[in-house]
């Protein structure tokens, strides 16, 4: 049985380390999400510029991209294709 109160874990060295790690991971995740969002915005801009208003289902599918590599590949592909029908995921 414990006697007395436990220390606030946020004030212990281990607790501070865990908080720091969590913040760093959150920052990295936020940066990645921001990068993906920026690439998706550029992809949509290129597609709208080249092919006009996109089908809402296609736009929604593009907005759900969650991998930087896929967004990069589609953005490069969008510059090469002659028709929106050539865009493959």
N, CA, C and O atoms as a printed pandas DataFrame, in Angstrom:
     atom_number atom_name residue_name chain_id  residue_number  x_coord  y_coord  z_coord
0              1         N          UNK        A               1    0.845   -1.172    0.000
1              2        CA          UNK        A               1    0.000    0.000    0.000
2              3         C          UNK        A               1    0.897    1.243    0.000
3              4         O          UNK        A               1    1.909    1.293    0.699
4              5         N          UNK        A               2    0.509    2.239   -0.793
5              6        CA          UNK        A               2    1.288    3.462   -0.897
6              7         C          UNK        A               2    0.982    4.408    0.260
7              8         O          UNK        A               2   -0.161    4.543    0.698
8              9         N          UNK        A               3    2.009    5.038    0.723
9             10        CA          UNK        A               3    1.830    6.026    1.778
10            11         C          UNK        A               3    2.203    7.378    1.189
11            12         O          UNK        A               3    3.253    7.510    0.560
12            13         N          UNK        A               4    1.368    8.367    1.383
13            14        CA          UNK        A               4    1.628    9.690    0.843
14            15         C          UNK        A               4    1.150    9.801   -0.592
15            16         O          UNK        A               4    0.494    8.903   -1.120
16            17         N          UNK        A               5    1.484   10.897   -1.199
17            18        CA          UNK        A               5    1.019   11.114   -2.568
18            19         C          UNK        A               5    2.162   10.895   -3.555
19            20         O          UNK        A               5    3.338   11.032   -3.218
20            21         N          UNK        A               6    1.794   10.564   -4.738
21            22        CA          UNK        A               6    2.762   10.365   -5.809
22            23         C          UNK        A               6    3.133   11.718   -6.405
23            24         O          UNK        A               6    2.314   12.638   -6.411
24            25         N          UNK        A               7    4.349   11.846   -6.901
25            26        CA          UNK        A               7    4.729   13.122   -7.531
26            27         C          UNK        A               7    3.981   13.311   -8.841
27            28         O          UNK        A               7    3.548   12.347   -9.472
28            29         N          UNK        A               8    3.840   14.548   -9.230
29            30        CA          UNK        A               8    3.246   14.867  -10.531
30            31         C          UNK        A               8    4.226   14.362  -11.585
31            32         O          UNK        A               8    5.364   14.827  -11.651
32            33         N          UNK        A               9    3.790   13.420  -12.402
33            34        CA          UNK        A               9    4.686   12.807  -13.387
34            35         C          UNK        A               9    5.248   13.820  -14.384
35            36         O          UNK        A               9    6.316   13.605  -14.956
36            37         N          UNK        A              10    4.540   14.905  -14.587
37            38        CA          UNK        A              10    5.026   15.937  -15.516
38            39         C          UNK        A              10    6.266   16.630  -14.976
39            40         O          UNK        A              10    6.997   17.271  -15.732
40            41         N          UNK        A              11    6.508   16.508  -13.684
41            42        CA          UNK        A              11    7.656   17.168  -13.059
42            43         C          UNK        A              11    8.847   16.236  -12.888
43            44         O          UNK        A              11    9.914   16.675  -12.458
44            45         N          UNK        A              12    8.687   14.977  -13.213
45            46        CA          UNK        A              12    9.807   14.037  -13.091
46            47         C          UNK        A              12   10.640   14.078  -14.372
47            48         O          UNK        A              12   10.128   14.443  -15.430
48            49         N          UNK        A              13   11.913   13.707  -14.285
49            50        CA          UNK        A              13   12.738   13.697  -15.501
50            51         C          UNK        A              13   12.151   12.806  -16.599
51            52         O          UNK        A              13   12.146   13.183  -17.771
52            53         N          UNK        A              14   11.665   11.641  -16.221
53            54        CA          UNK        A              14   11.074   10.743  -17.226
54            55         C          UNK        A              14    9.815   11.350  -17.822
55            56         O          UNK        A              14    9.595   11.270  -19.030
56            57         N          UNK        A              15    8.996   11.949  -16.986
57            58        CA          UNK        A              15    7.774   12.581  -17.472
58            59         C          UNK        A              15    8.085   13.720  -18.425
59            60         O          UNK        A              15    7.428   13.870  -19.456
60            61         N          UNK        A              16    9.090   14.527  -18.084
61            62        CA          UNK        A              16    9.490   15.637  -18.960
62            63         C          UNK        A              16   10.008   15.107  -20.298
63            64         O          UNK        A              16    9.724   15.676  -21.352
64            65         N          UNK        A              17   10.769   14.015  -20.242
65            66        CA          UNK        A              17   11.269   13.414  -21.484
66            67         C          UNK        A              17   10.124   12.932  -22.365
67            68         O          UNK        A              17   10.120   13.160  -23.574
68            69         N          UNK        A              18    9.155   12.265  -21.747
69            70        CA          UNK        A              18    8.006   11.769  -22.517
70            71         C          UNK        A              18    7.205   12.908  -23.124
71            72         O          UNK        A              18    6.763   12.817  -24.269
72            73         N          UNK        A              19    7.016   13.969  -22.371
73            74        CA          UNK        A              19    6.293   15.138  -22.902
74            75         C          UNK        A              19    7.057   15.728  -24.081
75            76         O          UNK        A              19    6.465   16.076  -25.103
76            77         N          UNK        A              20    8.372   15.839  -23.932
77            78        CA          UNK        A              20    9.198   16.394  -25.015
78            79         C          UNK        A              20    9.097   15.520  -26.268
79            80         O          UNK        A              20    8.946   16.029  -27.379
80            81         N          UNK        A              21    9.180   14.218  -26.080
81            82        CA          UNK        A              21    9.072   13.292  -27.213
82            83         C          UNK        A              21    7.708   13.431  -27.882
83            84         O          UNK        A              21    7.621   13.480  -29.109
84            85         N          UNK        A              22    6.662   13.495  -27.098
85            86        CA          UNK        A              22    5.314   13.654  -27.647
86            87         C          UNK        A              22    5.161   14.936  -28.431
87            88         O          UNK        A              22    4.543   14.953  -29.496
88            89         N          UNK        A              23    5.721   16.006  -27.909
89            90        CA          UNK        A              23    5.636   17.292  -28.618
90            91         C          UNK        A              23    6.407   17.250  -29.933
91            92         O          UNK        A              23    5.937   17.760  -30.950
92            93         N          UNK        A              24    7.584   16.645  -29.910
93            94        CA          UNK        A              24    8.381   16.548  -31.130
94            95         C          UNK        A              24    7.665   15.699  -32.177
95            96         O          UNK        A              24    7.630   16.058  -33.354
96            97         N          UNK        A              25    7.095   14.577  -31.749
97            98        CA          UNK        A              25    6.357   13.732  -32.689
98            99         C          UNK        A              25    5.158   14.486  -33.261
99           100         O          UNK        A              25    4.877   14.399  -34.456
100          101         N          UNK        A              26    4.460   15.219  -32.413
101          102        CA          UNK        A              26    3.316   16.005  -32.882
102          103         C          UNK        A              26    3.740   17.079  -33.864
103          104         O          UNK        A              26    3.048   17.328  -34.851
104          105         N          UNK        A              27    4.870   17.715  -33.605
105          106        CA          UNK        A              27    5.377   18.744  -34.514
106          107         C          UNK        A              27    5.718   18.142  -35.874
107          108         O          UNK        A              27    5.382   18.707  -36.915
108          109         N          UNK        A              28    6.386   16.996  -35.855
109          110        CA          UNK        A              28    6.757   16.334  -37.107
110          111         C          UNK        A              28    5.511   15.919  -37.877
111          112         O          UNK        A              28    5.432   16.123  -39.088
112          113         N          UNK        A              29    4.537   15.338  -37.181
113          114        CA          UNK        A              29    3.291   14.939  -37.843
114          115         C          UNK        A              29    2.586   16.145  -38.449
115          116         O          UNK        A              29    2.059   16.064  -39.558
116          117         N          UNK        A              30    2.573   17.256  -37.733
117          118        CA          UNK        A              30    1.953   18.472  -38.245
118          119         C          UNK        A              30    2.655   18.995  -39.486
119          120         O          UNK        A              30    2.009   19.447  -40.431
120          121         N          UNK        A              31    3.980   18.932  -39.479
121          122        CA          UNK        A              31    4.734   19.379  -40.645
122          123         C          UNK        A              31    4.458   18.496  -41.855
123          124         O          UNK        A              31    4.312   18.989  -42.974
124          125         N          UNK        A              32    4.387   17.203  -41.626
125          126        CA          UNK        A              32    4.102   16.274  -42.725
126          127         C          UNK        A              32    2.702   16.515  -43.270
127          128         O          UNK        A              32    2.504   16.560  -44.485
128          129         N          UNK        A              33    1.725   16.672  -42.372
129          130        CA          UNK        A              33    0.349   16.944  -42.816
130          131         C          UNK        A              33    0.287   18.243  -43.602
131          132         O          UNK        A              33   -0.420   18.330  -44.607
132          133         N          UNK        A              34    1.024   19.258  -43.149
133          134        CA          UNK        A              34    1.056   20.530  -43.868
134          135         C          UNK        A              34    1.685   20.393  -45.237
135          136         O          UNK        A              34    1.225   21.003  -46.203
136          137         N          UNK        A              35    2.735   19.592  -45.325
137          138        CA          UNK        A              35    3.390   19.366  -46.611
138          139         C          UNK        A              35    2.463   18.634  -47.574
139          140         O          UNK        A              35    2.374   18.992  -48.749
140          141         N          UNK        A              36    1.774   17.611  -47.078
141          142        CA          UNK        A              36    0.828   16.878  -47.922
142          143         C          UNK        A              36   -0.290   17.808  -48.383
143          144         O          UNK        A              36   -0.662   17.803  -49.556
144          145         N          UNK        A              37   -0.820   18.602  -47.464
145          146        CA          UNK        A              37   -1.909   19.525  -47.811
146          147         C          UNK        A              37   -1.453   20.508  -48.900
147          148         O          UNK        A              37   -2.202   20.799  -49.833
148          149         N          UNK        A              38   -0.237   21.007  -48.775
149          150        CA          UNK        A              38    0.292   21.927  -49.785
150          151         C          UNK        A              38    0.424   21.266  -51.144
151          152         O          UNK        A              38    0.099   21.871  -52.166
152          153         N          UNK        A              39    0.896   20.033  -51.162
153          154        CA          UNK        A              39    1.037   19.308  -52.432
154          155         C          UNK        A              39   -0.331   19.036  -53.055
155          156         O          UNK        A              39   -0.496   19.134  -54.271
156          157         N          UNK        A              40   -1.302   18.697  -52.223
157          158        CA          UNK        A              40   -2.656   18.449  -52.727
158          159         C          UNK        A              40   -3.240   19.731  -53.304
159          160         O          UNK        A              40   -3.889   19.698  -54.350
160          161         N          UNK        A              41   -3.017   20.854  -52.638
161          162        CA          UNK        A              41   -3.508   22.137  -53.152
162          163         C          UNK        A              41   -2.876   22.446  -54.506
163          164         O          UNK        A              41   -3.559   22.912  -55.419
164          165         N          UNK        A              42   -1.563   22.186  -54.640
165          166        CA          UNK        A              42   -0.895   22.421  -55.930
166          167         C          UNK        A              42   -1.406   21.465  -56.993
167          168         O          UNK        A              42   -1.599   21.857  -58.144
168          169         N          UNK        A              43   -1.626   20.218  -56.613
169          170        CA          UNK        A              43   -2.168   19.234  -57.554
170          171         C          UNK        A              43   -3.532   19.677  -58.061
171          172         O          UNK        A              43   -3.788   19.641  -59.265
172          173         N          UNK        A              44   -4.406   20.094  -57.157
173          174        CA          UNK        A              44   -5.737   20.556  -57.558
174          175         C          UNK        A              44   -5.641   21.800  -58.437
175          176         O          UNK        A              44   -6.406   21.944  -59.391
176          177         N          UNK        A              45   -4.715   22.690  -58.127
177          178        CA          UNK        A              45   -4.528   23.898  -58.936
178          179         C          UNK        A              45   -4.110   23.533  -60.359
179          180         O          UNK        A              45   -4.647   24.075  -61.326
180          181         N          UNK        A              46   -3.153   22.617  -60.486
181          182        CA          UNK        A              46   -2.694   22.191  -61.813
182          183         C          UNK        A              46   -3.830   21.527  -62.580
183          184         O          UNK        A              46   -4.070   21.841  -63.746
184          185         N          UNK        A              47   -4.525   20.612  -61.919
185          186        CA          UNK        A              47   -5.612   19.894  -62.604
186          187         C          UNK        A              47   -6.734   20.836  -63.015
187          188         O          UNK        A              47   -7.244   20.743  -64.131
188          189         N          UNK        A              48   -7.120   21.737  -62.128
189          190        CA          UNK        A              48   -8.176   22.700  -62.477
190          191         C          UNK        A              48   -7.729   23.614  -63.608
191          192         O          UNK        A              48   -8.525   23.956  -64.482
192          193         N          UNK        A              49   -6.485   24.003  -63.596
193          194        CA          UNK        A              49   -5.962   24.877  -64.644
194          195         C          UNK        A              49   -5.921   24.173  -65.991
195          196         O          UNK        A              49   -6.244   24.764  -67.021
196          197         N          UNK        A              50   -5.523   22.911  -65.976
197          198        CA          UNK        A              50   -5.383   22.166  -67.232
198          199         C          UNK        A              50   -6.699   21.617  -67.749
199          200         O          UNK        A              50   -6.924   21.591  -68.959
200          201         N          UNK        A              51   -7.584   21.172  -66.839
201          202        CA          UNK        A              51   -8.763   20.421  -67.274
202          203         C          UNK        A              51  -10.091   21.028  -66.831
203          204         O          UNK        A              51  -11.145   20.436  -67.064
204          205         N          UNK        A              52  -10.056   22.182  -66.206
205          206        CA          UNK        A              52  -11.287   22.819  -65.739
206          207         C          UNK        A              52  -11.782   22.202  -64.436
207          208         O          UNK        A              52  -11.081   21.438  -63.772
208          209         N          UNK        A              53  -12.996   22.559  -64.105
209          210        CA          UNK        A              53  -13.613   22.092  -62.860
210          211         C          UNK        A              53  -13.566   20.568  -62.760
211          212         O          UNK        A              53  -13.984   19.864  -63.680
212          213         N          UNK        A              54  -13.054   20.067  -61.635
213          214        CA          UNK        A              54  -12.944   18.623  -61.446
214          215         C          UNK        A              54  -14.252   18.036  -60.940
215          216         O          UNK        A              54  -15.043   18.709  -60.279
216          217         N          UNK        A              55  -14.455   16.780  -61.262
217          218        CA          UNK        A              55  -15.585   16.035  -60.715
218          219         C          UNK        A              55  -15.440   16.025  -59.188
219          220         O          UNK        A              55  -14.350   15.761  -58.679
220          221         N          UNK        A              56  -16.516   16.308  -58.455
221          222        CA          UNK        A              56  -16.428   16.344  -56.988
222          223         C          UNK        A              56  -15.890   15.050  -56.364
223          224         O          UNK        A              56  -15.193   15.094  -55.351
224          225         N          UNK        A              57  -16.211   13.908  -56.964
225          226        CA          UNK        A              57  -15.711   12.637  -56.424
226          227         C          UNK        A              57  -14.197   12.531  -56.591
227          228         O          UNK        A              57  -13.502   12.048  -55.698
228          229         N          UNK        A              58  -13.690   12.982  -57.736
229          230        CA          UNK        A              58  -12.248   12.963  -57.960
230          231         C          UNK        A              58  -11.561   13.923  -56.994
231          232         O          UNK        A              58  -10.536   13.587  -56.399
232          233         N          UNK        A              59  -12.120   15.103  -56.841
233          234        CA          UNK        A              59  -11.546   16.092  -55.920
234          235         C          UNK        A              59  -11.506   15.529  -54.497
235          236         O          UNK        A              59  -10.502   15.673  -53.799
236          237         N          UNK        A              60  -12.576   14.904  -54.078
237          238        CA          UNK        A              60  -12.635   14.324  -52.735
238          239         C          UNK        A              60  -11.582   13.227  -52.576
239          240         O          UNK        A              60  -10.926   13.129  -51.539
240          241         N          UNK        A              61  -11.431   12.416  -53.603
241          242        CA          UNK        A              61  -10.440   11.335  -53.548
242          243         C          UNK        A              61   -9.028   11.907  -53.438
243          244         O          UNK        A              61   -8.201   11.392  -52.685
244          245         N          UNK        A              62   -8.758   12.963  -54.185
245          246        CA          UNK        A              62   -7.451   13.614  -54.119
246          247         C          UNK        A              62   -7.223   14.203  -52.736
247          248         O          UNK        A              62   -6.129   14.085  -52.185
248          249         N          UNK        A              63   -8.234   14.829  -52.177
249          250        CA          UNK        A              63   -8.100   15.454  -50.858
250          251         C          UNK        A              63   -7.881   14.432  -49.740
251          252         O          UNK        A              63   -7.470   14.802  -48.640
252          253         N          UNK        A              64   -8.147   13.171  -50.007
253          254        CA          UNK        A              64   -7.946   12.118  -49.001
254          255         C          UNK        A              64   -6.560   11.492  -49.061
255          256         O          UNK        A              64   -6.256   10.590  -48.280
256          257         N          UNK        A              65   -5.725   11.953  -49.967
257          258        CA          UNK        A              65   -4.361   11.427  -50.068
258          259         C          UNK        A              65   -3.635   11.707  -48.750
259          260         O          UNK        A              65   -3.716   12.803  -48.196
260          261         N          UNK        A              66   -2.930   10.694  -48.270
261          262        CA          UNK        A              66   -2.242   10.856  -46.988
262          263         C          UNK        A              66   -0.752   10.524  -47.064
263          264         O          UNK        A              66   -0.067   10.529  -46.041
264          265         N          UNK        A              67   -0.252   10.240  -48.242
265          266        CA          UNK        A              67    1.165    9.908  -48.409
266          267         C          UNK        A              67    1.835   10.934  -49.317
267          268         O          UNK        A              67    1.353   11.221  -50.412
268          269         N          UNK        A              68    2.944   11.475  -48.849
269          270        CA          UNK        A              68    3.679   12.477  -49.626
270          271         C          UNK        A              68    4.086   11.920  -50.985
271          272         O          UNK        A              68    3.988   12.609  -52.001
272          273         N          UNK        A              69    4.541   10.677  -50.998
273          274        CA          UNK        A              69    5.010   10.069  -52.244
274          275         C          UNK        A              69    3.889   10.008  -53.280
275          276         O          UNK        A              69    4.116   10.266  -54.462
276          277         N          UNK        A              70    2.691    9.669  -52.840
277          278        CA          UNK        A              70    1.561    9.588  -53.767
278          279         C          UNK        A              70    1.211   10.977  -54.290
279          280         O          UNK        A              70    0.946   11.144  -55.480
280          281         N          UNK        A              71    1.208   11.964  -53.417
281          282        CA          UNK        A              71    0.907   13.334  -53.850
282          283         C          UNK        A              71    1.956   13.812  -54.846
283          284         O          UNK        A              71    1.614   14.435  -55.851
284          285         N          UNK        A              72    3.236   13.526  -54.579
285          286        CA          UNK        A              72    4.310   13.905  -55.514
286          287         C          UNK        A              72    4.122   13.248  -56.877
287          288         O          UNK        A              72    4.224   13.899  -57.917
288          289         N          UNK        A              73    3.847   11.953  -56.851
289          290        CA          UNK        A              73    3.690   11.198  -58.097
290          291         C          UNK        A              73    2.519   11.746  -58.917
291          292         O          UNK        A              73    2.632   11.920  -60.131
292          293         N          UNK        A              74    1.405   12.014  -58.252
293          294        CA          UNK        A              74    0.230   12.524  -58.963
294          295         C          UNK        A              74    0.469   13.936  -59.493
295          296         O          UNK        A              74    0.006   14.282  -60.580
296          297         N          UNK        A              75    1.185   14.740  -58.734
297          298        CA          UNK        A              75    1.471   16.100  -59.191
298          299         C          UNK        A              75    2.329   16.062  -60.458
299          300         O          UNK        A              75    2.054   16.778  -61.421
300          301         N          UNK        A              76    3.350   15.239  -60.453
301          302        CA          UNK        A              76    4.176   15.106  -61.667
302          303         C          UNK        A              76    3.367   14.541  -62.823
303          304         O          UNK        A              76    3.498   14.987  -63.963
304          305         N          UNK        A              77    2.546   13.574  -62.524
305          306        CA          UNK        A              77    1.699   12.947  -63.563
306          307         C          UNK        A              77    0.728   13.971  -64.150
307          308         O          UNK        A              77    0.467   13.970  -65.353
308          309         N          UNK        A              78    0.196   14.845  -63.291
309          310        CA          UNK        A              78   -0.771   15.858  -63.740
310          311         C          UNK        A              78   -0.163   16.799  -64.777
311          312         O          UNK        A              78   -0.879   17.371  -65.599
312          313         N          UNK        A              79    1.146   16.956  -64.736
313          314        CA          UNK        A              79    1.821   17.816  -65.704
314          315         C          UNK        A              79    2.036   17.126  -67.047
315          316         O          UNK        A              79    2.285   17.788  -68.054
316          317         N          UNK        A              80    1.942   15.799  -67.062
317          318        CA          UNK        A              80    2.242   15.020  -68.265
318          319         C          UNK        A              80    1.015   14.565  -69.040
319          320         O          UNK        A              80    1.072   14.426  -70.261
320          321         N          UNK        A              81   -0.080   14.335  -68.354
321          322        CA          UNK        A              81   -1.241   13.703  -68.990
322          323         C          UNK        A              81   -1.948   14.663  -69.949
323          324         O          UNK        A              81   -1.897   15.883  -69.787
324          325         N          UNK        A              82   -2.603   14.083  -70.942
325          326        CA          UNK        A              82   -3.347   14.862  -71.918
326          327         C          UNK        A              82   -4.823   14.962  -71.557
327          328         O          UNK        A              82   -5.536   15.838  -72.046
328          329         N          UNK        A              83   -5.271   14.059  -70.699
329          330        CA          UNK        A              83   -6.680   14.004  -70.309
330          331         C          UNK        A              83   -6.771   13.638  -68.830
331          332         O          UNK        A              83   -5.942   12.882  -68.323
332          333         N          UNK        A              84   -7.759   14.165  -68.150
333          334        CA          UNK        A              84   -7.951   13.863  -66.730
334          335         C          UNK        A              84   -8.187   12.366  -66.530
335          336         O          UNK        A              84   -7.902   11.830  -65.459
336          337         N          UNK        A              85   -8.707   11.694  -67.557
337          338        CA          UNK        A              85   -8.935   10.257  -67.471
338          339         C          UNK        A              85   -7.637    9.455  -67.339
339          340         O          UNK        A              85   -7.664    8.295  -66.928
340          341         N          UNK        A              86   -6.513   10.064  -67.683
341          342        CA          UNK        A              86   -5.211    9.397  -67.589
342          343         C          UNK        A              86   -4.637    9.437  -66.180
343          344         O          UNK        A              86   -3.643    8.769  -65.895
344          345         N          UNK        A              87   -5.244   10.201  -65.313
345          346        CA          UNK        A              87   -4.753   10.297  -63.930
346          347         C          UNK        A              87   -5.143    9.051  -63.181
347          348         O          UNK        A              87   -6.326    8.777  -62.977
348          349         N          UNK        A              88   -4.141    8.293  -62.770
349          350        CA          UNK        A              88   -4.403    7.051  -62.038
350          351         C          UNK        A              88   -3.755    7.123  -60.672
351          352         O          UNK        A              88   -2.680    7.699  -60.505
352          353         N          UNK        A              89   -4.418    6.534  -59.705
353          354        CA          UNK        A              89   -3.940    6.562  -58.326
354          355         C          UNK        A              89   -3.094    5.367  -58.021
355          356         O          UNK        A              89   -2.605    5.227  -56.899
